[in-house]
């Protein structure tokens, strides 16, 4: 018996030693000075009176302005959103928030690209979006369970020991000195280095217009046959169950993208109808604002900072419309304000060219088919050139031609500019650049 106790105590001492060493090394090698998520997670833990909670990815913290939400909805709102947040991240963050807040309503943003995840397929890059949450979660079973489930055992060491991710920097004395010097400032220690646009979880600069490049790489955007992964579905089910158990009203939403981005996802309707059916089966509501009727919400070019993120101006417009719909209309009235499909919305729009989409050629590596996205038949030709870092043209790939194939180099990514010209009139109808 005594031997067993000594063995257990010895193991605990070793674990405590490893933990202490990791804390010291992490302070030296993890450069999170000015990290917006670090600050956001700290602020989240400072809350104790959140009534309405928003969960999701960057579409949430760029898309909703809590100032407007509080004003119109009359409740204390907060955005627990993180970059590329998946269903598992939303679930574990919800559990953290519920420990100290009287949450009555949850809005969960569902984005088709975020719901494909399979833990065994997560790479080190994917795991960084998990770590940006777990590195700043309070220690406890909730955090431990998240890390155990988020990936395969290959990532357990770097998951629980953050310093292990940066071992290659241990001998970089200049870097270590710089990190320590910045961490010893009051801005870092006392969380005084708030991001300039941060407010209650949002990163919105009210009224600021965007200037998006209307070109999108459609690689990986397609909705898979199963629509969402079984892993994502498991955590979506967990969120639904937890909200019902706690008496919380759950609403699924999708913030708006550009029409170009929606069209680049060839089968977006598959995701839309899947989520509608899921919501109906679970007796909750779902609203996809990509299909909101244009007389209710009409997004303009400068309402976006890129193809699928709202600008400050767009967030202000969208948030006001969203809040008014949620407070001034009943469920049946709200549902009547949305189209039944992407095609129905596109048919209801005046003729327009939306932008350029690059679709990977099946069976052809590093080759893309260039498509001019429009809601009417267009006959166009393309000019393709390469740009330098100052966006000066350095090489002409092809002058205006029917050829619509772009070949890229995985070893040497470059910035391409694609110009689209209408054949009949010779008018330049679209021009955009992309680094690929």
C-alpha positions as CSV (number, residue, x, y, z in Angstrom):
1,X,0.0,0.0,0.0
2,X,2.8,2.4,1.0
3,X,4.6,1.6,-2.2
4,X,1.5,2.4,-4.3
5,X,1.1,5.7,-2.5
6,X,4.7,6.6,-3.0
7,X,4.3,5.8,-6.7
8,X,1.3,8.0,-7.1
9,X,2.9,10.8,-5.2
10,X,6.0,10.5,-7.3
11,X,3.9,10.6,-10.5
12,X,2.1,13.7,-9.2
13,X,5.3,15.4,-8.4
14,X,6.6,14.7,-11.9
15,X,3.4,16.0,-13.5
16,X,3.6,19.2,-11.3
17,X,7.2,19.6,-12.4
18,X,6.3,19.3,-16.0
19,X,3.4,21.8,-15.6
20,X,5.7,24.3,-13.8
21,X,8.4,24.0,-16.4
22,X,5.8,24.5,-19.2
23,X,4.5,27.7,-17.5
24,X,8.0,29.1,-17.3
25,X,8.8,28.2,-20.9
26,X,5.5,29.4,-22.2
27,X,6.1,32.8,-20.7
28,X,9.4,32.9,-22.6
29,X,8.4,31.5,-26.0
30,X,4.7,32.1,-26.6
31,X,4.4,35.5,-28.2
32,X,0.8,36.6,-27.4
33,X,1.5,40.2,-26.8
34,X,-1.3,42.2,-28.5
35,X,-3.2,39.0,-29.2
36,X,-6.9,40.0,-29.6
37,X,-8.3,36.6,-28.5
38,X,-6.2,36.7,-25.3
39,X,-7.8,40.0,-24.4
40,X,-11.3,38.9,-25.6
41,X,-11.1,35.7,-23.4
42,X,-10.0,37.8,-20.4
43,X,-13.0,40.1,-20.9
44,X,-15.4,37.2,-21.3
45,X,-14.4,35.9,-17.9
46,X,-15.0,39.3,-16.4
47,X,-18.7,39.1,-17.3
48,X,-21.4,38.1,-14.9
49,X,-24.6,39.5,-16.3
50,X,-24.8,38.3,-20.0
51,X,-28.4,37.8,-21.0
52,X,-28.0,37.3,-24.7
53,X,-24.9,35.4,-26.0
54,X,-23.6,35.2,-29.6
55,X,-21.4,32.3,-30.5
56,X,-19.4,31.6,-33.7
57,X,-16.5,32.6,-35.9
58,X,-15.2,35.8,-37.2
59,X,-18.5,36.4,-39.0
60,X,-19.8,37.1,-35.5
61,X,-17.2,39.5,-34.1
62,X,-17.0,41.4,-37.4
63,X,-20.7,41.2,-38.1
64,X,-22.6,42.3,-34.9
65,X,-22.4,45.6,-33.1
66,X,-23.4,45.0,-29.4
67,X,-24.1,48.8,-29.0
68,X,-27.0,48.4,-31.5
69,X,-28.1,45.0,-30.1
70,X,-28.3,46.4,-26.6
71,X,-30.2,49.4,-27.7
72,X,-32.9,47.6,-29.7
73,X,-33.1,44.2,-28.0
74,X,-33.0,45.7,-24.5
75,X,-30.8,43.1,-23.0
76,X,-27.1,42.8,-22.1
77,X,-25.5,41.1,-25.1
78,X,-22.0,39.7,-25.5
79,X,-20.1,38.0,-28.4
80,X,-18.1,34.9,-27.4
81,X,-16.7,34.6,-30.9
82,X,-13.2,33.4,-31.9
83,X,-11.4,33.0,-35.3
84,X,-12.7,29.9,-37.2
85,X,-14.7,28.7,-34.2
86,X,-16.3,25.3,-34.8
87,X,-19.3,23.6,-33.1
88,X,-17.0,22.1,-30.4
89,X,-15.5,25.5,-29.6
90,X,-19.0,27.0,-29.4
91,X,-20.2,24.2,-27.0
92,X,-17.3,24.5,-24.6
93,X,-17.4,28.3,-24.5
94,X,-21.1,28.2,-23.8
95,X,-20.5,25.9,-20.8
96,X,-17.9,28.4,-19.6
97,X,-20.2,31.4,-19.9
98,X,-23.1,29.6,-18.2
99,X,-21.0,29.1,-15.0
100,X,-21.3,32.9,-14.1
101,X,-24.0,34.4,-16.3
102,X,-27.8,34.3,-16.4
103,X,-28.0,33.7,-20.2
104,X,-31.6,33.6,-21.5
105,X,-31.0,33.5,-25.3
106,X,-28.2,32.2,-27.5
107,X,-27.6,33.0,-31.1
108,X,-25.3,30.4,-32.8
109,X,-23.8,31.4,-36.1
110,X,-23.6,28.4,-38.4
111,X,-21.2,28.7,-41.4
112,X,-21.0,25.7,-43.7
113,X,-17.2,25.8,-44.0
114,X,-16.9,25.6,-40.2
115,X,-19.0,22.5,-39.9
116,X,-16.9,20.0,-42.0
117,X,-14.4,19.4,-39.2
118,X,-13.2,15.9,-38.3
119,X,-10.8,15.8,-35.4
120,X,-8.5,13.1,-37.0
121,X,-8.0,15.5,-40.0
122,X,-7.0,18.5,-38.0
123,X,-3.5,19.7,-38.7
124,X,-1.2,21.8,-36.5
125,X,-2.6,24.9,-38.3
126,X,-6.2,23.9,-37.6
127,X,-5.3,23.2,-34.0
128,X,-4.1,26.8,-33.5
129,X,-7.8,27.9,-33.7
130,X,-8.5,25.5,-30.8
131,X,-5.5,26.7,-28.8
132,X,-6.5,30.4,-29.2
133,X,-9.5,29.4,-27.0
134,X,-8.0,26.7,-24.7
135,X,-4.8,28.6,-23.9
136,X,-6.9,31.2,-22.1
137,X,-9.7,29.0,-20.7
138,X,-9.6,28.5,-16.9
139,X,-8.1,25.1,-15.9
140,X,-10.8,22.5,-15.3
141,X,-12.5,19.5,-16.8
142,X,-14.3,21.6,-19.4
143,X,-11.0,22.7,-20.9
144,X,-9.5,19.2,-20.5
145,X,-12.4,17.5,-22.2
146,X,-12.3,20.0,-25.1
147,X,-8.6,19.3,-25.7
148,X,-9.0,15.5,-25.5
149,X,-11.9,15.5,-28.0
150,X,-10.6,18.2,-30.4
151,X,-7.9,16.0,-32.0
152,X,-6.1,12.7,-32.1
153,X,-3.5,11.8,-29.5
154,X,-0.8,13.1,-31.8
155,X,-1.5,16.6,-30.6
156,X,-2.0,15.9,-26.9
157,X,1.5,17.1,-25.9
158,X,1.3,20.4,-27.6
159,X,-2.3,20.8,-26.6
160,X,-1.6,20.5,-22.8
161,X,2.0,22.0,-23.0
162,X,1.9,25.2,-25.1
163,X,5.6,25.6,-24.9
164,X,6.1,22.4,-26.9
165,X,4.7,24.2,-30.0
166,X,7.6,26.7,-30.0
167,X,10.6,24.5,-29.0
168,X,12.5,25.6,-32.1
169,X,12.6,29.2,-30.7
170,X,14.3,28.2,-27.4
171,X,17.7,29.2,-28.6
172,X,16.6,32.4,-30.2
173,X,17.9,34.8,-27.5
174,X,16.8,38.0,-29.2
175,X,13.3,36.7,-29.7
176,X,13.0,35.5,-26.1
177,X,14.3,38.9,-24.7
178,X,11.8,40.8,-26.9
179,X,8.9,38.7,-25.7
180,X,9.8,39.0,-22.0
181,X,10.3,42.8,-22.3
182,X,6.9,43.2,-23.9
183,X,5.2,40.9,-21.4
184,X,6.6,42.9,-18.4
185,X,4.6,46.0,-19.5
186,X,1.4,46.9,-17.6
187,X,-0.4,46.8,-20.9
188,X,0.1,43.1,-21.1
189,X,0.1,42.2,-17.4
190,X,-3.1,44.2,-16.5
191,X,-4.9,43.7,-19.9
192,X,-4.7,47.4,-20.7
193,X,-3.8,46.7,-24.4
194,X,-7.3,46.6,-25.6
195,X,-7.7,46.4,-29.4
196,X,-9.0,49.7,-30.6
197,X,-12.2,48.4,-32.1
198,X,-13.0,45.9,-29.3
199,X,-16.4,46.2,-27.5
200,X,-18.1,43.3,-25.7
201,X,-16.5,40.7,-27.9
202,X,-17.0,42.6,-31.2
203,X,-14.3,43.9,-33.5
204,X,-16.4,46.5,-35.3
205,X,-15.4,50.0,-36.4
206,X,-18.9,51.6,-36.8
207,X,-19.6,53.2,-40.1
208,X,-16.3,52.2,-41.7
209,X,-16.9,51.2,-45.4
210,X,-15.0,48.3,-47.0
211,X,-13.4,47.8,-50.4
212,X,-13.4,44.0,-51.0
213,X,-11.7,42.4,-53.9
214,X,-14.5,40.6,-55.7
215,X,-12.7,37.4,-56.4
216,X,-12.8,34.1,-54.4
217,X,-10.9,30.9,-54.4
218,X,-13.7,28.3,-54.3
219,X,-11.3,25.4,-53.3
220,X,-12.8,23.7,-50.3
221,X,-16.1,25.7,-50.3
222,X,-18.3,23.0,-51.6
223,X,-20.9,21.5,-49.3
224,X,-20.0,17.8,-48.8
225,X,-22.5,15.0,-49.4
226,X,-23.1,14.5,-45.6
227,X,-23.5,18.4,-45.4
228,X,-22.0,18.6,-41.9
229,X,-19.6,16.1,-40.3
230,X,-20.9,13.7,-37.7
231,X,-18.5,15.3,-35.2
232,X,-20.0,18.8,-35.8
233,X,-23.5,17.3,-35.6
234,X,-22.7,15.7,-32.2
235,X,-21.7,19.1,-30.8
236,X,-24.6,20.9,-32.4
237,X,-26.8,18.4,-30.7
238,X,-25.0,19.0,-27.4
239,X,-25.6,22.8,-27.7
240,X,-29.3,22.2,-28.4
241,X,-29.6,19.8,-25.4
242,X,-27.7,22.1,-23.1
243,X,-29.9,25.1,-24.0
244,X,-33.0,23.1,-23.4
245,X,-31.7,21.8,-20.1
246,X,-30.9,25.3,-19.0
247,X,-34.2,26.8,-20.3
248,X,-32.3,29.0,-22.8
249,X,-33.8,30.0,-26.2
250,X,-31.5,28.9,-29.0
251,X,-31.6,30.5,-32.5
252,X,-29.4,29.4,-35.4
253,X,-28.3,32.2,-37.7
254,X,-26.0,32.8,-40.7
255,X,-24.6,36.3,-41.1
256,X,-24.6,37.6,-44.7
257,X,-21.8,37.1,-47.3
258,X,-21.4,38.7,-50.7
259,X,-23.6,37.2,-53.4
260,X,-20.4,36.2,-55.1
261,X,-19.4,34.1,-52.1
262,X,-22.8,32.4,-51.9
263,X,-22.7,31.6,-55.6
264,X,-19.1,30.3,-55.4
265,X,-20.5,27.6,-53.0
266,X,-22.3,25.8,-55.8
267,X,-24.6,23.8,-53.6
268,X,-25.2,26.3,-50.8
269,X,-29.0,25.5,-50.9
270,X,-28.1,22.0,-49.6
271,X,-26.6,23.5,-46.4
272,X,-29.5,26.0,-46.1
273,X,-32.2,23.3,-46.3
274,X,-30.3,21.0,-44.1
275,X,-30.1,23.6,-41.3
276,X,-33.8,24.5,-41.8
277,X,-34.8,20.9,-41.4
278,X,-32.5,20.5,-38.4
279,X,-34.0,23.5,-36.7
280,X,-37.6,22.4,-37.4
281,X,-36.9,18.9,-36.1
282,X,-35.4,20.4,-32.8
283,X,-38.1,23.0,-32.5
284,X,-35.8,26.0,-32.8
285,X,-35.5,28.8,-35.3
286,X,-33.0,29.3,-38.1
287,X,-32.4,32.4,-40.2
288,X,-29.9,32.7,-43.0
289,X,-29.5,36.3,-43.8
290,X,-27.9,35.5,-47.1
291,X,-31.5,34.7,-48.1
292,X,-33.2,37.7,-46.4
293,X,-35.4,39.4,-48.9
294,X,-33.8,42.4,-50.5
295,X,-36.5,44.8,-49.5
296,X,-35.6,44.0,-45.9
297,X,-31.8,43.8,-46.1
298,X,-29.9,44.9,-49.2
299,X,-26.2,44.7,-48.8
300,X,-23.9,46.9,-50.9
301,X,-20.3,46.6,-52.1
302,X,-18.8,48.6,-49.3
303,X,-20.8,46.7,-46.7
304,X,-18.1,44.1,-46.8
305,X,-14.4,44.1,-46.0
306,X,-13.9,40.9,-48.1
307,X,-16.1,38.4,-49.8
308,X,-17.5,37.0,-46.6
309,X,-16.9,39.4,-43.7
310,X,-18.9,42.6,-43.0
311,X,-17.2,46.0,-42.8
312,X,-18.1,48.4,-40.0
313,X,-20.7,50.0,-42.3
314,X,-22.2,46.6,-43.2
315,X,-22.2,45.4,-39.5
316,X,-24.1,48.5,-38.5
317,X,-26.7,48.0,-41.2
318,X,-27.0,44.2,-40.7
319,X,-27.1,44.4,-36.8
320,X,-29.9,47.0,-36.9
321,X,-32.0,44.9,-39.3
322,X,-31.2,41.7,-37.4
323,X,-32.2,43.2,-34.0
324,X,-35.4,44.7,-35.4
325,X,-36.5,41.4,-37.0
326,X,-35.8,39.5,-33.8
327,X,-37.8,42.0,-31.6
328,X,-40.6,43.4,-33.8
329,X,-41.8,40.3,-35.7
330,X,-43.3,37.0,-34.7
331,X,-41.8,33.7,-35.8
332,X,-44.2,33.2,-38.7
333,X,-43.7,36.9,-39.8
334,X,-39.9,36.5,-39.7
335,X,-39.9,33.4,-41.8
336,X,-41.9,35.1,-44.5
337,X,-39.1,37.6,-44.9
338,X,-36.7,35.0,-46.3
339,X,-36.4,33.4,-49.7
340,X,-36.7,29.6,-49.9
341,X,-33.6,29.2,-52.0
342,X,-30.5,30.9,-53.4
343,X,-31.9,30.7,-56.9
344,X,-35.2,32.4,-55.9
345,X,-33.2,35.3,-54.5
346,X,-30.9,35.5,-57.6
347,X,-33.9,35.5,-59.9
348,X,-35.4,38.4,-57.9
349,X,-32.3,40.5,-58.4
350,X,-31.7,42.9,-61.3
351,X,-29.1,41.6,-63.8
352,X,-25.6,42.0,-62.4
353,X,-22.1,40.6,-62.4
354,X,-21.0,39.7,-58.9
355,X,-17.3,38.9,-59.3
356,X,-14.9,36.2,-60.2
357,X,-14.7,32.6,-58.8
358,X,-11.8,30.2,-59.2
359,X,-12.8,26.6,-59.1
360,X,-10.2,23.8,-58.9
361,X,-10.2,21.6,-62.0
362,X,-11.0,18.0,-61.1
363,X,-8.0,15.8,-61.5
364,X,-5.7,18.7,-62.4
365,X,-3.4,19.9,-59.6
366,X,-2.8,23.6,-59.3
367,X,-5.2,24.5,-62.1
368,X,-8.4,26.6,-61.7
369,X,-11.3,27.3,-64.0
370,X,-12.1,31.0,-64.0
371,X,-15.8,31.8,-63.8
372,X,-17.5,35.1,-64.1
373,X,-20.3,34.9,-61.5
374,X,-23.5,36.6,-62.7
375,X,-27.3,36.1,-62.6
376,X,-27.6,36.3,-66.4
377,X,-25.7,34.8,-69.3
378,X,-22.5,36.6,-70.0
379,X,-20.0,36.2,-72.9
380,X,-16.6,37.3,-71.6
381,X,-12.9,37.0,-72.2
382,X,-10.0,37.2,-69.7
383,X,-6.7,38.9,-69.3
384,X,-4.3,37.4,-66.7
385,X,-1.1,38.9,-65.4
386,X,1.3,38.6,-62.4
387,X,1.8,41.5,-59.9
388,X,4.7,42.3,-57.6
389,X,4.4,43.3,-54.0
390,X,3.5,46.9,-55.0
391,X,0.8,45.5,-57.3
392,X,2.7,46.5,-60.4
393,X,2.4,44.2,-63.4
394,X,5.5,42.1,-64.0
395,X,4.4,39.5,-66.4
396,X,1.5,39.0,-68.8
397,X,0.2,35.4,-68.8
398,X,-2.4,36.0,-71.5
399,X,-4.1,38.9,-73.2
400,X,-7.9,39.0,-73.6
401,X,-8.9,35.5,-74.6
402,X,-11.6,32.9,-74.3
403,X,-9.1,30.8,-72.3
404,X,-10.3,30.6,-68.7
405,X,-7.7,28.4,-67.0
406,X,-5.3,29.7,-64.4
407,X,-2.3,27.6,-63.5
408,X,-0.6,28.3,-60.2
409,X,2.6,27.1,-58.5
410,X,2.4,25.6,-55.0
411,X,6.1,26.2,-54.4
412,X,5.9,29.9,-55.3
413,X,2.5,31.5,-54.6
414,X,2.0,34.7,-56.6
415,X,-0.5,37.5,-57.0
416,X,-2.5,37.3,-60.1
417,X,-4.7,40.0,-61.6
418,X,-7.7,38.9,-63.7
419,X,-9.5,41.3,-65.9
420,X,-12.9,40.4,-67.4
421,X,-14.1,42.1,-70.6
422,X,-17.5,41.7,-72.2
423,X,-17.0,40.5,-75.7
424,X,-19.9,42.3,-77.4
425,X,-19.2,45.8,-76.0
426,X,-15.5,45.6,-75.0
427,X,-16.4,46.9,-71.6
428,X,-14.3,45.9,-68.6
429,X,-16.9,44.5,-66.3
430,X,-14.7,43.1,-63.5
431,X,-11.1,43.2,-62.3
432,X,-9.6,41.8,-59.2
433,X,-6.3,40.3,-57.8
434,X,-5.7,37.3,-55.7
435,X,-2.7,35.8,-53.9
436,X,-2.7,32.1,-54.6
